[in-house]
Amino acid sequence: MAGFTETDVPAQTGRTALVTGANTGIGYEIARVLAARGARVLLACRDETKARAAIAGLKAQNPAADLGFVPLDQADLASVRRAAELAAAEPRLDLLINNAGVMVPPLTRTAQGHESQFGVNHLGTFALTGLLLGKLARTSGARVVITSSLAHKQGRIDWDDIDAHRGYSPNPRYYASKLMNLLHLQELDRRLRAAGMPVAAIGCHPGIAATELIRHAPAPLRAIWPLVGWVLNTPAMGAWPALQAATDASAAPGAYYGPQSLGGARGRSGPADRSSAAQDAAQARRLWELSVELTGVDPLPAAG
């Protein structure tokens, strides 16, 4: 079957990648492959102990791996700013792979008071990306990867209750946050082009993969979840679309990649479908403007 896998990732020697949520699951696999291809990989993670353990595991597989740790808690915009400063201090930054996220937790709020799925999955990604665009633009061929989900197709944004003060249901809020990721991708791509900025924004989704993201799901689903890796995607397979978005020479700015089998749930990576709502230019602009207001980060203001 045609499609992109980790064996198609070209040499990354001399390049530097920042991968969020890289201590486990898909993020760990992305870091593993990029490091194996010669990249310097910065693991941006909330928990330093887990990040150091992940680095040790990667080093055990590949003693020559060039790895670093960047503290990052996307539930706190102050932490996002500190992480961006550390990443910007690197000699170069070629890839920002926004992989970190939360899925269907109980109602919790970020340090700034936002509903956590909105705050972590979208606002944290928006702020980190915006803060690092200038650094990325100084490296030829730089890319930003934004991770969405098949769930975006069920997403609807409640503009009148964006932070779930009137009511909270975990699944619809997750779907909305994944729709926001694609609206962010669309508007970011539009503004980068308008500004003539040499950074490509590319999207991906992992299909359905057996990762720890399911930790807040109902117990029966958690119990059978290990079987998902056999039937659908392992974390390593779930990493293929992000790796394609990050490294495939033919990947186009603004494109969206995901698994090619079982309705996008499994398999090799290639072009993916997005909902009509995810291509709504007015919603994309509205979300961008709201995100600037809520994060205090104004990426590409002159290009709007």
C-alpha positions in Angstrom: 0.0 0.0 0.0 1.3 3.5 -0.8 1.8 5.9 2.0 4.3 7.4 4.3 5.9 5.6 7.3 8.9 6.2 9.4 11.1 4.5 6.9 10.4 7.4 4.5 11.8 10.0 6.9 14.8 11.6 5.3 18.1 12.4 7.1 17.6 15.1 9.7 21.3 15.7 10.5 21.9 19.3 11.6 18.3 20.1 12.3 16.6 20.8 15.6 13.1 19.8 16.5 10.9 20.7 19.5 8.3 18.0 20.2 5.6 18.7 22.8 4.4 15.9 25.0 7.3 13.7 23.9 7.8 11.6 27.1 5.2 9.0 26.0 3.0 7.7 23.3 3.1 9.3 19.8 5.3 12.2 21.0 7.9 9.7 22.2 7.8 7.9 18.9 8.2 11.1 16.9 11.3 12.0 19.0 12.7 8.5 18.6 12.5 8.6 14.8 13.8 12.2 14.4 16.7 11.5 16.8 17.5 8.3 14.9 17.7 10.3 11.7 20.2 12.7 13.2 18.1 15.6 14.5 18.7 17.3 17.8 15.3 16.7 19.6 14.0 18.8 22.5 11.4 17.0 24.5 9.0 19.6 25.8 7.1 18.0 28.7 5.3 18.9 31.9 6.8 16.3 34.1 10.6 16.4 34.3 11.0 13.0 35.9 9.0 11.3 33.1 10.9 13.4 30.5 14.3 12.3 31.9 13.1 8.7 31.9 12.1 9.0 28.3 15.4 10.5 27.4 17.2 7.6 29.1 15.0 5.2 27.1 15.8 6.9 23.9 19.5 7.0 24.7 19.4 3.2 25.5 18.1 2.6 22.0 20.4 5.2 20.3 23.4 6.2 22.4 24.3 8.9 19.8 20.9 10.6 20.1 21.2 14.4 20.7 18.4 15.1 23.2 17.3 17.9 25.4 14.5 18.7 27.9 12.3 21.8 27.9 9.9 22.2 30.8 6.4 22.9 29.3 3.0 22.9 30.9 0.5 24.0 28.3 -2.1 24.5 31.1 -0.1 27.6 32.1 0.7 30.3 29.6 3.6 31.5 31.8 5.2 28.1 31.4 4.6 28.3 27.6 6.4 31.6 27.5 9.4 30.2 29.5 9.5 27.1 27.2 9.5 29.4 24.1 12.4 31.4 25.6 14.4 28.2 26.1 13.7 26.9 22.7 14.6 30.3 21.1 18.0 30.1 22.8 18.9 27.1 20.7 21.3 27.9 17.8 18.5 27.0 15.4 15.0 25.6 15.4 13.7 23.8 12.3 10.6 22.0 13.5 7.9 22.7 16.1 5.7 19.6 16.5 2.7 20.4 18.5 1.7 17.0 19.8 0.7 17.5 23.5 -2.9 17.5 24.5 -5.6 16.3 26.9 -8.7 14.3 26.1 -12.0 14.2 27.9 -10.8 15.0 31.5 -13.2 16.0 34.3 -13.8 19.7 34.3 -10.5 21.3 35.2 -9.1 24.8 34.5 -5.8 26.1 33.4 -3.7 28.5 35.4 -5.4 31.3 33.6 -8.9 29.9 34.3 -9.7 28.4 30.9 -11.5 25.1 30.4 -8.5 22.6 30.1 -9.2 21.1 26.7 -9.6 24.6 25.2 -6.6 25.9 27.2 -4.2 23.0 26.6 -5.1 21.7 23.2 -5.7 25.1 21.5 -4.5 28.1 23.5 -1.2 26.5 24.6 -0.5 25.4 21.1 -1.5 28.8 19.7 0.8 30.6 22.1 3.8 28.4 21.8 3.6 28.5 18.0 3.2 32.3 17.9 6.1 32.8 20.3 8.4 30.7 18.2 7.5 31.8 14.7 10.3 34.4 14.7 12.9 31.8 15.6 11.6 29.3 13.1 11.6 32.0 10.3 15.4 32.3 10.7 15.9 28.7 9.5 15.3 27.8 5.9 12.6 25.1 5.5 11.2 25.4 9.0 7.8 23.9 9.7 5.1 24.0 12.4 3.1 20.8 12.8 -0.4 21.1 14.4 -2.1 17.9 15.6 -5.8 17.5 15.2 -8.0 14.4 15.4 -10.7 12.5 13.5 -12.9 13.9 16.3 -12.7 17.3 14.8 -15.5 16.3 12.4 -17.9 16.3 15.3 -16.6 19.6 16.7 -18.8 22.7 17.2 -17.5 25.8 19.0 -19.8 27.3 21.7 -18.7 30.8 21.2 -21.1 32.0 23.9 -19.6 29.7 26.5 -16.0 29.1 25.3 -14.8 28.2 28.8 -17.7 26.0 29.9 -18.9 28.2 32.7 -22.5 27.3 32.0 -22.1 23.6 31.4 -19.5 21.0 30.7 -19.5 17.8 28.8 -16.1 16.3 28.1 -16.6 14.8 24.6 -18.0 17.9 22.9 -15.3 20.1 24.4 -12.7 17.7 23.1 -14.2 17.7 19.6 -14.3 21.5 19.7 -10.7 21.7 20.7 -9.7 19.5 17.8 -11.7 21.6 15.4 -9.9 24.6 16.8 -6.5 23.0 15.9 -7.5 22.9 12.2 -9.0 26.4 12.2 -5.7 27.5 13.8 -3.8 25.7 11.0 -5.9 27.3 8.3 -5.5 30.9 9.6 -1.8 30.4 10.4 -1.1 29.1 6.9 -3.1 32.1 5.4 -1.2 34.6 7.5 2.2 33.1 6.9 1.6 33.3 3.1 0.3 36.8 3.3 3.4 37.9 5.3 5.8 36.1 2.9 7.2 34.3 6.0 9.4 31.2 5.2 7.6 28.9 7.6 5.2 26.1 6.6 2.3 25.2 8.8 1.1 21.6 8.2 -1.5 19.6 10.1 -1.9 15.9 11.0 -4.0 13.4 12.9 -2.9 10.0 14.3 -6.0 8.0 13.5 -6.9 5.9 16.5 -3.8 4.9 18.4 -3.3 3.0 21.7 -1.8 5.8 23.8 -2.2 7.2 27.3 -4.5 9.9 26.1 -7.3 7.6 27.0 -6.6 7.9 30.7 -9.8 9.8 31.5 -12.1 7.6 29.4 -14.7 5.3 31.0 -13.2 2.2 32.7 -14.6 -0.3 30.2 -12.9 1.5 27.3 -9.6 1.8 29.2 -9.8 -2.0 29.9 -9.9 -2.9 26.2 -7.6 -0.1 25.0 -4.4 -2.1 24.8 -6.1 -4.1 22.0 -6.3 -1.0 19.9 -2.7 -1.3 19.0 -3.3 -4.7 17.5 -6.5 -3.7 15.6 -5.8 -0.1 14.7 -2.6 1.9 15.3 0.3 1.5 17.7 1.9 4.7 19.0 4.7 4.2 16.4 2.1 4.1 13.6 0.2 7.0 15.0 3.4 9.0 14.7 3.6 8.6 10.9 1.3 11.5 10.0 3.2 13.9 12.2 6.5 12.7 10.7 5.2 13.2 7.2 4.0 16.7 8.0 7.4 17.5 9.6 9.8 15.9 7.1 8.2 14.9 3.8 9.7 17.0 1.0 6.4 16.9 -0.9 4.3 18.0 2.1 2.6 21.2 1.2 2.0 24.2 3.4 -1.5 24.1 4.8 -1.9 20.4 4.1 -3.4 17.9 6.5 -2.2 14.3 6.8 -3.5 11.1 8.5 -3.8 7.4 8.2 -5.2 6.0 4.9 -7.1 2.9 6.0 -10.4 2.2 7.9 -11.7 5.7 7.4 -8.6 7.4 8.6 -8.3 5.2 11.7 -5.3 3.1 10.8 -2.3 2.7 8.4 0.2 4.6 6.4 0.0 8.3 6.2 -1.3 10.4 3.4 -3.7 13.3 2.6 -6.6 13.5 5.1 -10.1 14.9 4.9 -11.3 17.8 7.0 -14.8 18.9 7.8 -16.4 21.9 6.1 -16.4 23.6 9.6 -12.6 23.2 9.7 -12.4 25.2 6.5 -14.6 28.1 7.6 -12.5 31.2 7.1 -14.7 33.4 9.2 -14.5 31.0 12.2 -10.8 30.7 11.7 -10.3 34.5 11.9 -12.7 34.8 14.9 -10.8 32.1 16.8 -7.4 33.7 15.9 -8.6 37.1 17.2 -10.0 35.5 20.4 -6.8 33.6 21.0 -4.7 36.7 20.7 -7.0 38.4 23.3 -6.8 35.4 25.7 -3.1 34.6 25.4 -1.5 38.0 24.9 0.4 36.5 21.9 -0.1 38.2 18.6 1.5 36.2 15.8 1.8 37.9 12.5 -0.5 40.9 13.4 0.5 42.7 10.2 -0.6 39.9 8.0 -4.2 39.7 9.1 
